[in-house]
Amino acid sequence: MTVTPSRAEDEGTTARRGRRRRTGAAGGSSAQDHGTAVGTEDEVLLPGARAASAETAHPTAAEASDSGAGTGFGAEKDRPAEVPPPTRGFLAKATLVTAALSIAGALLGLGRDQALAHLFGAGTETDAFLVAWTVPEVAATLLIEDGMAFVLVPAFSLAVALRARGTGGGDPVRALVASTLPRIALVLVGVSALLIAGAPYLVAGLAPGLPDPGLAVDCTRLTATCVLSFGLAGYCSAALRAHRRFLAPAAIYVAYNTGIITAMFVLGGHWGVRSAAIGVALGGCLMVAAQTPSLVRQLFGRRSGAATAAPAGAASEAEGPNAEQPAEQPPKQSVTHSVNLALVTPVLLFALCRQSQVLIERYLASNLPSGAISHLNYAQKVAQIPMTLSLMLCTVTFPVLAQALAEGDTERARNRVEHDVSVAACIVLLGAAAVFACAPQIIELLFQRGAFTARDTAATATVMRVYSLGLLGHTLVGALVRTYFSAGRPTWYPLAAMTAGIVATSWIGAATVGTWGVSGIAAANAIGITLTAALLLSGMNERRSVPIHTRRVVHELSKPLRAAGCAAVAGALCASRFDRPALALLTGGLTVTVVYVLLLRLLGVQAVAPAFRTALRSVTRRLPHARFR
């Protein structure tokens, strides 16, 4: 699905921008004249999300010059056409599409975990598969969610911008694909083969105390194939998001989890838990298949060839043969050099370091009684759902942020980051409060059936409550690290911050696992990721990233944090008064929501209401301009 602004919305935006520009000519320019982040009143000046891809019409030179004068993309009249930033209505619709499909994928993920618990319980066999599950978990972080996205989204955003300007010969997007995809695919094939061959050594290193290492080796060899499929899926996702196509990338986990669930029920009777590993391999292929048609249309659609030449022709017609030529053209940017080893290395090392938290947890838990790894896994999967939903806005605005930094519009980038962090924090803290208040009821309703016993429910719920304390840290890391890598230049600071968090996780986990067991491991995770988030927030300056107002951001974050603490206590007290888990969950969740929202209003939190109004208008307004591809 491609969400594009309607003609009425675009024309209204242009008219308002013109009025603001005339006012600014008399009274001077300001940061507000440039158009700021989603959710602020000044954002009505943002131009529509035209020229976002090969299938979207490009503005004429006159329109581009007018937009540049009014929105802060450059004062030079003859500056080449830029890809304009999207309107807040576009961002709201794209976020809603992404969130809806992500929720569907998360629900299927819960169904997958429920099927795993129902069919195989929380014992030795499941522990063996979860060790092999480390491979797709790490691969998803490196190749889909963080690592490859941080490198390729800015690269494809640059290529799309060059295509819109019509600079150079040929299509910059196709040139980027031709220069990167074969090399990346070759590396992915090699890594997959290496993991298949070295599976026994990998299992021994990850879980030396595992009761059945042979089963874990078999599952690891099957899941190792996902390195290739996940890498191709992440490549497609980055390219499509840079083109502002969000439907297919958001649907990949729906396809992935559908493949796993199907394989478990069809093959579980004969293959046992190995059927889940077969499902991982199948689901990875479905992730690629879900995106390939949309990407092919972007690369080889009818308009892709004509799009490159459109701005130049329009400029000639608009300016005329005697128009004054610009004194100096901006330097030509090469997309083929926008992805290099110096840029890729710190990104991949950061993503790998972040994912090593899971490796540390399973290493420490492998020496605990049978089922400890399973309890950690189920608790983490449920607790991370609020974090995943809170980062949907950041996923959608990542190309917008990369575009702003590429154009040198620091003010727009700062407003974008501060607003995204505030909204994401408000969302995740509501979820964290609900998870803490209703953890026993959530786990009982989701998993307590079949081989999953009441003892497993109690252990998993305790771990999940501890995990919820680190959800804000996880969300801040996910939101802030994008700003470090959006500019497309190498930076090692995020890796240093993540390394500090991993060291804290390791030391605290090793010190507490003997006394507190899996709860100590979960506490180490929460402390380590919170330390990383604090370091990333304190390092936001012009030299490393986007120079945000750190003190103001911290002050604003403290408001929903206090509200979430009070709401969690109130919700837990209400939920504990009912024996039936469904009624207890409903009462506790409702109490958390009411208390949290009321406290946000009393504390004067401003970020959520404008975003909610925009989202509400987006879902109630007709969407004839939403194209399904």
Secondary structure as the mmCIF struct_conf table of DSSP 4:
data_model
#
loop_
_struct_conf.conf_type_id
_struct_conf.id
_struct_conf.beg_label_comp_id
_struct_conf.beg_label_asym_id
_struct_conf.beg_label_seq_id
_struct_conf.end_label_comp_id
_struct_conf.end_label_asym_id
_struct_conf.end_label_seq_id
STRN STRN1 THR A 2 VAL A 3
HELX_RH_AL_P HELX_RH_AL_P1 ARG A 7 GLY A 27
HELX_RH_3T_P HELX_RH_3T_P1 ALA A 31 HIS A 34
TURN_TY1_P TURN_TY1_P1 VAL A 38 GLY A 39
BEND BEND1 THR A 40 THR A 40
HELX_RH_3T_P HELX_RH_3T_P2 GLU A 41 LEU A 45
BEND BEND2 LEU A 46 LEU A 46
HELX_LH_PP_P HELX_LH_PP_P1 PRO A 47 GLY A 48
BEND BEND3 ALA A 49 ALA A 49
TURN_TY1_P TURN_TY1_P2 ARG A 50 ALA A 51
BEND BEND4 SER A 53 SER A 53
TURN_TY1_P TURN_TY1_P3 ALA A 54 GLU A 55
BEND BEND5 THR A 56 THR A 56
HELX_LH_PP_P HELX_LH_PP_P2 ALA A 57 THR A 60
HELX_RH_AL_P HELX_RH_AL_P2 ALA A 61 THR A 71
TURN_TY1_P TURN_TY1_P4 GLY A 72 GLY A 72
BEND BEND6 PHE A 73 PHE A 73
BEND BEND7 ALA A 75 ALA A 75
TURN_TY1_P TURN_TY1_P5 LYS A 77 ASP A 78
HELX_LH_PP_P HELX_LH_PP_P3 ARG A 79 ALA A 81
HELX_LH_PP_P HELX_LH_PP_P4 PRO A 84 THR A 87
HELX_RH_AL_P HELX_RH_AL_P3 ARG A 88 PHE A 120
TURN_TY1_P TURN_TY1_P6 GLY A 121 ALA A 122
BEND BEND8 GLY A 123 GLY A 123
HELX_RH_AL_P HELX_RH_AL_P4 THR A 124 ALA A 132
TURN_TY1_P TURN_TY1_P7 TRP A 133 TRP A 133
HELX_RH_AL_P HELX_RH_AL_P5 THR A 134 ALA A 140
HELX_RH_PI_P HELX_RH_PI_P1 THR A 141 GLU A 145
BEND BEND9 ASP A 146 ASP A 146
HELX_RH_AL_P HELX_RH_AL_P6 GLY A 147 ARG A 165
TURN_TY1_P TURN_TY1_P8 GLY A 166 GLY A 166
BEND BEND10 GLY A 168 GLY A 170
HELX_RH_AL_P HELX_RH_AL_P7 PRO A 172 ALA A 197
TURN_TY1_P TURN_TY1_P9 GLY A 198 GLY A 198
HELX_RH_AL_P HELX_RH_AL_P8 ALA A 199 LEU A 206
TURN_TY1_P TURN_TY1_P10 PRO A 208 GLY A 209
BEND BEND11 PRO A 211 PRO A 211
HELX_RH_AL_P HELX_RH_AL_P9 PRO A 213 THR A 223
TURN_TY1_P TURN_TY1_P11 ALA A 224 THR A 225
HELX_RH_AL_P HELX_RH_AL_P10 CYS A 226 ALA A 242
TURN_TY1_P TURN_TY1_P12 HIS A 243 ARG A 244
HELX_RH_AL_P HELX_RH_AL_P11 LEU A 247 ALA A 250
TURN_TY1_P TURN_TY1_P13 ALA A 251 ALA A 251
HELX_RH_AL_P HELX_RH_AL_P12 ILE A 252 TRP A 271
TURN_TY1_P TURN_TY1_P14 GLY A 272 VAL A 273
HELX_RH_AL_P HELX_RH_AL_P13 ARG A 274 PHE A 300
BEND BEND12 GLY A 301 GLY A 301
HELX_RH_AL_P HELX_RH_AL_P14 ARG A 302 GLU A 319
TURN_TY1_P TURN_TY1_P15 PRO A 321 ASN A 322
HELX_LH_PP_P HELX_LH_PP_P5 ALA A 323 PRO A 326
BEND BEND13 ALA A 327 ALA A 327
HELX_LH_PP_P HELX_LH_PP_P6 GLN A 329 GLN A 333
HELX_RH_3T_P HELX_RH_3T_P3 VAL A 335 HIS A 337
BEND BEND14 SER A 338 VAL A 339
HELX_RH_AL_P HELX_RH_AL_P15 LEU A 341 ALA A 365
TURN_TY1_P TURN_TY1_P16 SER A 366 ASN A 367
BEND BEND15 LEU A 368 PRO A 369
TURN_TY1_P TURN_TY1_P17 SER A 370 GLY A 371
HELX_RH_AL_P HELX_RH_AL_P16 ALA A 372 ALA A 383
TURN_TY1_P TURN_TY1_P18 GLN A 384 GLN A 384
HELX_RH_AL_P HELX_RH_AL_P17 ILE A 385 SER A 390
TURN_TY1_P TURN_TY1_P19 LEU A 391 LEU A 391
HELX_RH_AL_P HELX_RH_AL_P18 MET A 392 ALA A 406
TURN_TY1_P TURN_TY1_P20 GLU A 407 GLY A 408
HELX_RH_AL_P HELX_RH_AL_P19 THR A 410 PHE A 447
BEND BEND16 ARG A 449 ARG A 449
TURN_TY1_P TURN_TY1_P21 GLY A 450 ALA A 451
HELX_RH_AL_P HELX_RH_AL_P20 ALA A 454 SER A 468
TURN_TY1_P TURN_TY1_P22 LEU A 469 GLY A 470
HELX_RH_AL_P HELX_RH_AL_P21 LEU A 471 PHE A 485
TURN_TY1_P TURN_TY1_P23 SER A 486 ALA A 487
BEND BEND17 GLY A 488 ARG A 489
HELX_RH_AL_P HELX_RH_AL_P22 TYR A 493 TRP A 516
TURN_TY1_P TURN_TY1_P24 GLY A 517 GLY A 517
HELX_RH_AL_P HELX_RH_AL_P23 VAL A 518 SER A 538
TURN_TY1_P TURN_TY1_P25 GLY A 539 GLY A 539
BEND BEND18 ASN A 541 ASN A 541
TURN_TY1_P TURN_TY1_P26 GLU A 542 ARG A 544
BEND BEND19 SER A 545 SER A 545
HELX_RH_AL_P HELX_RH_AL_P24 THR A 550 ALA A 575
TURN_TY1_P TURN_TY1_P27 SER A 576 ARG A 577
BEND BEND20 ASP A 579 ARG A 580
HELX_RH_AL_P HELX_RH_AL_P25 PRO A 581 LEU A 603
TURN_TY1_P TURN_TY1_P28 GLY A 604 GLY A 604
BEND BEND21 ALA A 607 ALA A 607
HELX_RH_AL_P HELX_RH_AL_P26 VAL A 608 THR A 620
BEND BEND22 ARG A 621 ARG A 621
TURN_TY1_P TURN_TY1_P29 PRO A 624 HIS A 625
STRN STRN2 ALA A 626 ARG A 627
#
